[in-house]
């Protein structure tokens, strides 16, 4: 009899262990990373680091948009799109798969764009906007480059040290140090009637349910390199400009994120923790964004409704910013202005991000119930 009871107890512990182990794997949300045109994962060190260090999610990396089908996406909660090869247009297969997947609801799509730099970065803009348009987003990557003569790395305005200054609804994304946006584009919005509007780094949001995440300092400016001209801004515009934003779709619980630089690849990714002597919060910030998109961190913003708010913006057009760049880190810059230009270097600080793992209590509770039932059965058997 004692041997039988011991066997039953051992079986109960095995069942309990299987229940706990099974939930820790099954509850990891799947995140698909489309690095379109990347030859191998090892060619993007930041991608290797992201998939190794952000273990709270299950990763699926795709290197060719022709291979991004609905079957790949159907059980994913988040898709990150980066155009690695500047000559690689996103496939129609991928666009259709994304539309079908996104329409199911409860999804997060992070689209990354770039500036109109003449070295070829501008080829990423149409693809980014094509994806955004396909899912009905109002966010757009405008055809220009944002520079920052104050918050930058190594004194070069195109090495923007973006200020993570999210809308209060997204305050959980804030970090204490800037994040690298190397030669970034600039975020704009398009209305339902097709009108392009600027998205300034400060002030009211231009449309309902859009939320600012990252911006330039007040010493930002709009630079122009290749045609066409930007749709929402004028070259030479000055002020603070939005570099990363999100749009929430409350009816479907969908989220679209647009950053006009990428967490991996490009000339220098936002994943960096230091660049030209400036301490950065790249890894911490990117992790927060991914865990937020995977619904493991923070929360979705409360939906807003249109208002009759009038936004008044004062711009100075007397400053002409001319920038000549090469992507071999040799850039000359001429700025004609009466302002005093200063360079801000951010002192490094240590920031720890605490992420709460997905609860495993439901399955643990099931395991406990199983154990109790087995003990009761054993007790009744012993009485017999």
N, C-alpha and C positions, 0 to 999 in steps of 0.2 A: 504493500500500500504506500509506504513512504517513497519507494522508488518511483511509483506512478505519479505521486504528487510532485516529486522533484522534476520529473520529465515535463509535467504540465507547466510548472513554473518557468522552466527553461524555455519552453516553446512560447510562453507569453512574452518573455524578454526579447526573443528573436522577432516576434511580430511587432512589438513596440519599437525596436530599433529600425526595422524596415519602414515603419510608418514615418518616423522622424527623418530618416535619410531620404526617403522618397520625396517629402515635401520640400526639403532644402534645394533639391535640384529642379523639381517641377515648378516651383514658384519664381524661379529666376526669369524675369521678362527678357524676351529676345530683342536684340538691337541689331539691325542690319546696317553695315557701313559700306556704302558704294563709293569706292575710290576709283573712279572711271579713268582707265588708261594707265593705271599703275602697273608696272611690270611684275613686281613681287612685293609682298608685304614688307620684306626686309629692306626694300628701297625707301621706305618711309619710316625712319626711326620713331617718330612721334606716334605713328599708328601702332607700332610694336609696343610702345610704352603704354598707350591708352588701353589696349586690349589685355595687357598683362596686369596693370594696376587697378583697373576698374572691374573688379571681379563680381560685383553685385548683379551683373547682367550676363546673359548668354550672348556671345558675339557670333555674327555671321558676316564675313568680309567677302565682298564681290568686287572684282577688279575690271569688269567689263559690263557696261549697261545692257548689252545684248543678252546677258545671262540673268538679268534682274526680271524674273517673272512673278506672276501673282503667287505661284506655289512657294516661291522663296519668301515672299512677304507675308503670306496669309496669317501666320501665327506670331508675327512681330508686332511689338507695340511702338517701335521707333525706327525711323530710317534717317541716316545721315548721308547727305550727298555732297561729294567733293569732286570737281572735275580736275583731275591731275594732269592729263595730257591736254594742252591748250587746243589741240586740233581734233579732239575727240568730242563729237556731238553726241548728246544723250540720245539713246535709241528710242524709236517709237514703241518698241516692246516695253521698255522701262516706263515710259510715260503712261501707257495704258494700264500697266500693272500698278503703278502708284495711284492712279485715279480710282481704280477698283478697290484697292486696299484702303485708301483714305476714306472712301465713301462709307465704309463699314462703321466708322466712328471709334472713338477712344484711341486715336492714333496721334503720334508726334512726328512731324517732318522737319528736319533741320537742313535748310538749303544754304550753301556757302557760295559767295560770289567773289568779285574782285573789282579792281579799278580799270580805267581805260588806258592804262600804261601801254605805250607803243611797242614794248617788247613782246607783246602777245597776250598779256593779261586780259585785254579787252575781249578776247574770244570767249572768256568764261561768262560774260554778262548775259548774252542771249540765252544760253542754256539755263542759267539760274532763273531768269524771268520766265522761261518756257515751263519749268517745273512749277513755279509759283502760280502762274496763270492756269495751269492744268487742274490744280486743286481749288481754284477759286479764291486765292489769297489776294489781298489788296496791297501787300508789300511788294516793293520792286527795288532792284539794284540799278541805280541811275548810272548813266554813261559819263562818269567823271572820276576824279580822285580826291579824297579828303586828305589834307595835310594838317599838321599841328606844329606851330612854331614855339609852343611852350611845353606841352607834355609829349616828349619824344625820347628816343634812345640815341645817345651819342651826339646830340645836337643837330640831327638831320630830321627835317620836318616830315619826310615821308615814312620814317620809322615811328609811326604813331604809337604812343603808350596810352592806349584807350582807357578812359575812366569808366569803371563799372559803376554806373549810377542809375540803377533800375527804378522804374515806376514803383511807388509804394506797395502796389499789389504783388510785386516780385522782389521785395526787399531781401528775401532769403538768398538771392543770387549775389548779393554784394560781397566784395572782397576788399581787403585793405590796401592792396597794391594794384597798379595798372596791369593791363594785359596787352601783349604785342599784337597790333594790327599793321603789318608791314605793307605799305603801299595800298591802303584799303580803298574800296569804292565808297559810295555813300548811299544810305537808305532813303527811298522816297515811298510815297503811297500813290495808288491810282484809285479814283472813285468808281462807282458803278457806271458812271457815264463816260469813263475813259479819260478823265482829266487827271494829269499828274500833279502832285502837290509835294512841296518840300517837307521833310521831317526833321525839324530842328532839334538840337540836343537838349534844349530847355523849353519850357512853356507847355501849353496844353497839347494833348495828343490830337493829331489831325483827323482821325476817324475813330468811331467807337470800336472797342475791343482790340485795339492795338496798344502795345506797351513797349516803352523804351527800355533797353538793357545797357547798352554801351554808347559812349559819345566821345567827341573830342573836347578839349578845353575851350574856353572862350576865344583862344587864339587860333582856332581852326580856320581853314579857308578851302575853297573849291578850286581845284586845278583841272586843266583840260589838256589832253594829249592828242587824241585822234577823233575823227568824225565817227558818228554824229555828235552834235552838241548834246549836253544833258537836257532832259525833258522837264525837270523840276527846278533846276538851279541855274545860275549864271556863273560862268568862270570869273573868279575874283571875289565872289560872295565871301563874307567873313562872319565868324561867330562860332557857336557850338553846333555840331552836326551829329546826327545819329548814325552809328556804325553797326548796331545790332538791335533787332527788335523782334517782338513776338506778336502773333495774332491768334486770338482764341475764338473758336467757333462753338458757342454754348449748346447749340441744337444737337451737335454730334459729339460734343466733348473732344473736339480735335484741336490740335495746337500746331501752328507753323512758326518756325524760327528762321529768321534771315540774318546771317552775318556776312558782311562784305569782305571778309577774309576767312581763312579756313583753320581748323585746329591742327591739321597735318599738311605737309608738303607746301606747295607754293614757294615763294622765295624763302620765307622764314615763318614757321607756323605759330599760332597763338599758344601752343602747348609750352613754350619756353618759360623757364623760371628766371632767366637773366639774359640780357642782350645789351651789348656795348656798355656794360657797367651799371645798368639799371636793373634793380630787383623787380621781378614780375610775378604775378599770381596765376600764370597760365594753367598749370596742372590742376590747381584747386578750383579755378573757375570752370574749366572744361568739364571736370568731374561733376560739379554742381549742375551744370546744364544738362549733361547726359542723364544723371539720376533723376532730375526733374522731368525730363522728357519721357523717361521710363516709368514715371509715376511712383518713384521710390523716395522722393525728397520734395519738400515744399508742397505747393498746392496750385490748382488751376485758379486763375483770377475770376472774380465775380463778373458776370456780363454787365456791360454798360449799354446805355441807350443813347441815340443821337440827341445832341442839344444844339441850341442856337448860339453857342459861344463863338464870339469873334476873336480870332487870334491876331494881335497886332505885332509885327516884327519890324524892328528898326535895323536897317543894314547900312553899312558904309561901303561905297563902291569906289573910294578914292585910292584903294591899295591894289596894285597889280602884282600878282605872284607868278613868277616865271620859274619853272623848275625843269632842269635837264637831268635825266636819270639814266643810269645803266644798271643792270641787275648784277654787275660784278662789284657792287658796293662802291662804284665811283660815281658820285653825283655832285654837281655844282648847283648852287642855288642863288638866285638873285631876287631880293625882296626890296622893292621901293616903297618905303613907308616912313611916316614921321613918328611911329610908335617906338618905344624902347622894347626890344625883343629879349626875353630872358629864357633860359633853359632850366627846367625843373628836373632834378634828379631825386628819385624817390628812395629813401633809405630802406634797406631790407628789414622786414619783420617776419616773425614766425607765426603762421596762421595754421590752425588745425581744423580740418573739416570733420565733423562727426556725422556719420550717416547711420541711420537706424535700418537694420536689415528687415526684410519682409517678415512679418510675424509667422511663426510656425505653430501657433497655439491650436488651430482647429484640428490638425492631424495629431498633435500631442494629446489633445483631449480624447481623440478616438483611441489612441494607444492605451490611455488610462482606463477607458471603458472596457477595452478588450481584456486587460489584466484583471480588472474587478470581476468580470463575468467568468473568467477561467477559474479564479479563486473560489467563487461561489459554487461553480460546478464541482471543483475538487472537494470542497467542504461537504457537499451533499453526497458525493461518492463515498467519502470517508465514513459518513454516518451510516450508510448502507452496510 
